[in-house]
Amino acid sequence: MWKESVDYLTNDLLHLEGHVGEAVNFFIYDTVKIWFLLITIIFAVSYLRTHFNTEYVRAHLQGKSQLYGNVLAALFGIVTPFCSCSAIPLFLGFIQARIPIGVTFSFLISSPMNNEIAIALLFGLFGWKVTAVYIGFGLLVAILGGFFIGRMKMEKYILMDVKPMEGELELIKIKLTTKQRLKESYNYTAEIFKSIYLYVVIGVGIGAFIHGYIPADFIAEYAGAENPFAVLVAVLMGIPMYSNAAGVMPLVEVLTGKGMLLGTALSFMMAVTALSLPEAMILKKILHVKLIATFFGIVGLGIIAIGYLFNFIL
């Protein structure tokens, strides 16, 4: 219904044709669709999030095996902040709670890569099968990446002062009424939407231009199946950029539509969201450059591997 309405607007009312018509049609259709997905999914996840807090998670992780902690931290990353930089405060809280370093990195990897926004947009654009495979691979990178960092015993490269623990953290549960939970979810959704809606407009705008004006043969030649280094190039291109899933997902949709393999496009998105230069600059204040390089190296290799696996499977 929405697609037909946009077609009627651009073709019949505005009489837009050719490249301009295709670009405007794509821009209007995708902008509204993504905004709707964001508001719906963020509100639902925000409501679920009101049933527990980070202190509970930190307390639960204490005393557990490292691998168990890696798995739980990676899963927790799905319902936490939507970009790499905004996940850092909670990452610091985990360090202060003396949670093993590998577990904290599993969270730092998973949070921007597997957050609810990325999942919602993937589901809306590519369906549940691609979304399920993406979540599985994303969690695998987070779990194994954190596990290997933990096994390398790199605690000495933490530059911040870690306060000594006094007793055990209590398993504190949040007690709110349904009205309070709905109000908090509404406020959080509005806050997040205000902070990212412009990213959506910019991302869709770039995607609309590519959709309307960049020939499919051009993208297929440099980033298609015939280029064995396409995934590597996509990851290297993604690292200098800084965006979130809402901003980069429209580009993924357009690039795949123009001939780029899905694994290559998703590797680009993972690199943009999970590995960014602003994130490295913030981490440099609290972590030694050797630990940051190890983190980027392990996650980068994992993303490249996932890209090739995605291309092979799909």
C-alpha positions as CSV (number, residue, x, y, z in Angstrom):
1,M,0.0,0.0,0.0
2,W,2.8,2.4,1.0
3,K,4.8,1.6,-2.1
4,E,1.8,2.2,-4.4
5,S,1.1,5.6,-2.6
6,V,4.7,6.7,-3.2
7,D,4.6,5.6,-6.8
8,Y,1.3,7.6,-7.3
9,L,2.9,10.7,-5.7
10,T,6.1,10.7,-7.7
11,N,4.7,9.4,-11.0
12,D,1.2,10.8,-11.3
13,L,1.2,13.9,-9.1
14,L,4.7,15.2,-9.5
15,H,5.3,13.7,-12.9
16,L,8.9,12.8,-12.1
17,E,10.6,10.4,-14.5
18,G,14.0,8.9,-15.3
19,H,16.9,9.2,-12.8
20,V,15.2,12.0,-10.8
21,G,12.0,10.0,-10.4
22,E,13.8,6.9,-9.3
23,A,15.9,8.8,-6.7
24,V,13.0,10.8,-5.3
25,N,10.8,7.7,-5.1
26,F,13.4,5.7,-3.3
27,F,14.1,8.6,-0.9
28,I,10.5,9.1,0.2
29,Y,9.7,5.4,0.4
30,D,12.7,4.4,2.4
31,T,12.8,7.4,4.7
32,V,9.3,6.8,6.0
33,K,9.6,3.1,6.1
34,I,12.8,3.2,8.2
35,W,11.4,5.9,10.5
36,F,8.4,3.6,11.2
37,L,10.6,0.6,11.8
38,L,12.9,2.6,14.2
39,I,10.1,4.0,16.3
40,T,8.3,0.7,16.6
41,I,11.3,-1.5,17.4
42,I,13.0,1.0,19.7
43,F,9.9,1.5,21.7
44,A,9.3,-2.3,22.1
45,V,12.9,-3.0,23.1
46,S,12.9,0.0,25.4
47,Y,9.9,-1.3,27.2
48,L,11.6,-4.7,27.7
49,R,14.7,-2.9,28.9
50,T,12.8,-1.3,31.8
51,H,12.5,-4.7,33.5
52,F,16.3,-4.8,34.4
53,N,19.3,-2.6,34.8
54,T,23.0,-2.7,34.2
55,E,23.8,-3.3,37.8
56,Y,21.9,-6.6,37.7
57,V,23.8,-7.7,34.6
58,R,27.1,-6.7,36.2
59,A,26.3,-8.6,39.4
60,H,25.2,-11.7,37.5
61,L,28.4,-11.8,35.4
62,Q,30.6,-11.8,38.5
63,G,32.0,-15.2,39.4
64,K,30.8,-16.9,36.2
65,S,33.2,-18.7,33.7
66,Q,34.8,-16.5,31.0
67,L,33.0,-18.1,28.1
68,Y,29.6,-17.9,29.8
69,G,30.4,-14.2,30.4
70,N,31.3,-13.7,26.8
71,V,28.0,-15.2,25.6
72,L,25.9,-13.2,28.1
73,A,27.7,-9.9,27.4
74,A,27.3,-10.4,23.6
75,L,23.6,-11.1,24.1
76,F,23.2,-8.1,26.4
77,G,24.8,-5.9,23.6
78,I,21.6,-6.5,21.5
79,V,19.5,-4.3,23.8
80,T,22.0,-1.5,24.6
81,P,23.3,1.7,22.8
82,F,23.2,1.9,19.1
83,C,26.7,3.0,18.2
84,S,30.3,2.2,19.2
85,C,31.0,5.4,21.0
86,S,27.7,5.4,23.0
87,A,28.5,1.9,24.3
88,I,31.8,3.0,25.9
89,P,30.3,4.4,29.2
90,L,28.8,1.0,30.0
91,F,32.0,-0.7,28.9
92,L,33.8,1.5,31.5
93,G,31.3,0.5,34.1
94,F,32.0,-3.2,33.4
95,I,35.8,-2.5,33.8
96,Q,35.2,-0.7,37.1
97,A,33.1,-3.7,38.3
98,R,36.2,-5.9,37.7
99,I,34.4,-8.0,35.1
100,P,37.0,-9.9,33.0
101,I,38.4,-7.8,30.2
102,G,37.4,-10.3,27.5
103,V,33.8,-10.2,28.7
104,T,33.7,-6.4,28.5
105,F,35.1,-6.5,25.0
106,S,32.4,-9.0,23.9
107,F,29.9,-6.4,25.0
108,L,31.7,-3.6,23.2
109,I,31.8,-5.5,20.0
110,S,28.2,-6.7,20.1
111,S,26.5,-3.5,21.2
112,P,26.9,-1.5,18.0
113,M,26.9,-4.5,15.7
114,N,23.8,-6.4,16.9
115,N,21.7,-3.6,18.4
116,E,17.9,-3.5,17.9
117,I,18.1,-0.8,15.2
118,A,20.4,-2.9,13.0
119,I,18.1,-5.9,13.5
120,A,14.9,-4.0,12.8
121,L,16.3,-2.5,9.6
122,L,17.7,-5.8,8.4
123,F,14.4,-7.5,9.0
124,G,12.5,-4.8,7.2
125,L,14.8,-4.7,4.2
126,F,16.0,-8.3,3.8
127,G,13.7,-10.6,5.7
128,W,14.1,-12.8,8.7
129,K,16.5,-15.3,7.2
130,V,19.2,-12.8,6.4
131,T,18.6,-11.1,9.8
132,A,19.0,-14.4,11.7
133,V,22.2,-15.3,9.9
134,Y,23.6,-11.8,10.6
135,I,22.7,-12.0,14.3
136,G,24.3,-15.4,14.5
137,F,27.6,-14.3,12.9
138,G,27.6,-11.0,14.7
139,L,27.3,-12.7,18.1
140,L,30.0,-15.2,17.0
141,V,32.4,-12.4,16.3
142,A,31.6,-10.7,19.7
143,I,31.9,-13.9,21.7
144,L,35.1,-15.2,20.0
145,G,36.7,-11.7,19.8
146,G,36.2,-11.1,23.5
147,F,37.2,-14.7,24.4
148,F,40.6,-14.3,22.6
149,I,41.3,-10.9,24.1
150,G,40.6,-12.4,27.5
151,R,42.9,-15.3,26.9
152,M,45.7,-12.9,25.9
153,K,45.8,-11.5,29.5
154,M,45.9,-7.8,28.5
155,E,44.7,-6.3,31.7
156,K,48.0,-4.5,32.1
157,Y,47.1,-2.3,29.1
158,I,44.1,-0.7,30.9
159,L,45.2,2.8,31.7
160,M,42.3,3.9,33.9
161,D,42.3,3.4,37.6
162,V,40.0,0.6,38.6
163,K,38.4,1.1,42.0
164,P,38.6,-1.8,44.4
165,M,35.4,-3.7,44.9
166,E,33.7,-3.4,48.3
167,G,31.6,-6.5,48.8
168,E,29.4,-8.0,46.1
169,L,27.0,-6.1,43.8
170,E,23.4,-6.6,44.7
171,L,21.0,-8.1,42.2
172,I,18.8,-5.0,42.0
173,K,15.6,-5.3,40.0
174,I,13.7,-2.3,38.7
175,K,10.2,-1.8,40.2
176,L,8.0,0.4,38.0
177,T,4.4,0.5,37.2
178,T,3.2,-0.2,33.6
179,K,2.4,3.5,33.2
180,Q,6.0,4.5,34.3
181,R,7.5,1.9,31.9
182,L,5.5,3.2,29.0
183,K,6.4,6.8,29.8
184,E,10.1,5.9,30.1
185,S,10.0,3.9,26.9
186,Y,8.3,6.8,25.1
187,N,10.9,9.3,26.3
188,Y,13.8,7.0,25.4
189,T,12.3,6.4,21.9
190,A,11.8,10.1,21.3
191,E,15.4,10.9,22.5
192,I,16.9,8.2,20.3
193,F,14.8,9.1,17.3
194,K,15.8,12.8,17.6
195,S,19.4,11.9,17.7
196,I,19.4,9.6,14.6
197,Y,16.6,10.8,12.3
198,L,19.0,13.0,10.4
199,Y,21.4,10.1,9.9
200,V,18.5,8.3,8.2
201,V,17.8,11.3,5.9
202,I,21.5,11.6,5.0
203,G,21.9,7.8,4.5
204,V,18.8,7.5,2.4
205,G,19.7,10.6,0.5
206,I,23.1,9.1,-0.5
207,G,21.4,5.8,-1.2
208,A,18.8,7.5,-3.4
209,F,21.5,9.2,-5.4
210,I,23.3,5.9,-5.9
211,H,20.1,4.2,-6.8
212,G,19.1,6.8,-9.4
213,Y,22.4,7.8,-10.9
214,I,25.2,5.2,-10.3
215,P,25.1,2.4,-12.9
216,A,24.9,-1.2,-11.6
217,D,27.8,-2.2,-13.7
218,F,30.1,0.3,-12.0
219,I,29.5,-1.2,-8.5
220,A,29.5,-4.8,-9.7
221,E,32.9,-4.2,-11.4
222,Y,34.7,-3.0,-8.2
223,A,32.7,-4.7,-5.5
224,G,30.9,-7.6,-7.1
225,A,31.5,-11.3,-7.1
226,E,34.4,-11.1,-9.6
227,N,36.6,-9.1,-7.2
228,P,38.1,-11.5,-4.6
229,F,39.3,-8.5,-2.5
230,A,35.9,-6.8,-2.3
231,V,35.2,-7.7,1.3
232,L,38.6,-6.5,2.4
233,V,38.2,-3.2,0.6
234,A,34.7,-2.7,2.0
235,V,36.0,-3.2,5.6
236,L,39.0,-0.8,5.1
237,M,36.6,1.8,3.6
238,G,34.2,1.4,6.5
239,I,36.7,2.0,9.4
240,P,37.4,5.7,8.8
241,M,33.6,6.4,8.6
242,Y,31.5,7.1,11.7
243,S,27.8,6.3,11.6
244,N,25.2,4.0,13.1
245,A,23.1,1.3,11.6
246,A,20.3,3.7,10.8
247,G,22.6,5.8,8.7
248,V,24.5,3.1,6.8
249,M,21.7,0.5,6.3
250,P,20.1,2.4,3.4
251,L,23.4,2.2,1.6
252,V,23.6,-1.5,2.1
253,E,20.1,-1.9,0.5
254,V,21.1,0.1,-2.5
255,L,24.6,-1.4,-3.0
256,T,23.2,-4.9,-2.9
257,G,20.5,-3.9,-5.4
258,K,23.2,-2.6,-7.7
259,G,25.2,-5.9,-7.7
260,M,27.3,-5.8,-4.6
261,L,27.2,-9.2,-2.8
262,L,25.3,-9.1,0.5
263,G,28.3,-10.3,2.5
264,T,30.5,-7.5,1.2
265,A,27.8,-4.9,1.9
266,L,27.2,-6.2,5.5
267,S,31.0,-6.3,6.1
268,F,31.1,-2.6,5.2
269,M,28.2,-1.9,7.6
270,M,29.9,-3.9,10.4
271,A,33.1,-2.0,10.0
272,V,31.3,1.3,10.1
273,T,29.3,0.5,13.2
274,A,31.8,-1.6,15.2
275,L,35.1,-0.2,14.2
276,S,35.4,3.6,14.0
277,L,38.2,6.1,14.4
278,P,36.2,8.2,16.9
279,E,35.8,5.1,19.0
280,A,39.5,4.5,18.9
281,M,40.2,8.1,19.9
282,I,38.0,7.8,23.0
283,L,39.4,4.4,23.9
284,K,42.9,5.8,23.6
285,K,42.3,7.7,26.8
286,I,41.7,4.5,28.8
287,L,43.4,1.7,26.9
288,H,46.9,1.3,25.6
289,V,47.3,1.5,21.9
290,K,48.4,-2.2,21.8
291,L,45.1,-3.3,23.3
292,I,43.2,-1.1,20.9
293,A,45.1,-2.5,17.9
294,T,44.4,-6.0,19.1
295,F,40.7,-5.2,19.5
296,F,40.5,-3.7,16.0
297,G,42.6,-6.5,14.5
298,I,40.6,-9.4,15.9
299,V,37.2,-7.8,15.1
300,G,38.4,-6.7,11.7
301,L,39.5,-10.2,10.8
302,G,36.2,-11.6,12.2
303,I,34.2,-9.2,10.0
304,I,36.1,-10.1,6.9
305,A,35.6,-13.8,7.6
306,I,31.9,-13.2,8.0
307,G,31.7,-11.3,4.8
308,Y,33.2,-14.1,2.8
309,L,31.0,-16.7,4.6
310,F,27.9,-14.6,3.9
311,N,28.9,-14.4,0.2
312,F,29.5,-18.2,0.1
313,I,26.3,-19.2,1.9
314,L,24.0,-16.7,0.2
